[in-house]
Structure formats: structure tokens, C-alpha cells
Amino acid sequence: MEFSFISASFVNLIINLSYTIISLFIAVFALVLIDKKLLKDVDIQQELKNNNIAVAIFASTILIFVAIIISFGLKS
């Protein structure tokens, strides 16, 4: 392999990782903002301890959302 191919691949990796990190920070900030505005009176940790299925589904969708952002960032 040539050095130019390796350096281009490395640059592409750095760009994709930076895009993923930026997207992840924006997504987490948006989720925290939505959580504070819409779910003021709901304590997610306490509801999970009380076996509330709806809160468990909501929390798992947040984790899936973060995983999708990471996978799109690393796919290219």
C-alpha cells in the first residue's frame, strides 16, 4: 500500500470520528434539554426501580438513538 492511501484513510477516519463526537454531543444536549423541559416531574431512575415499563422503553430508545448516531458516524 502506498503512503498516500494510508494517510487519506487516516484523515477520513479523523473526520468521521470528529463528526460522530460532535453529533453525539449535540444529540445528548438535545435529549437533556427535552428531558428537563418535558419531564420535569419524572425521576427516571426512581421509576425504573419501581418497574415502570414505559420509562424503561423510553430509556432504551435513548440508548438506541445514541447507538444509531455512533454507527452512522463510523459507517463512512
PyMOL commands that set and color helices and strands:
alter all, ss='L'
color gray80, all
select helices_A, chain A and resi 3-38+44-49+53-75
alter helices_A, ss='H'
color red, helices_A
deselect
rebuild
show_as cartoon
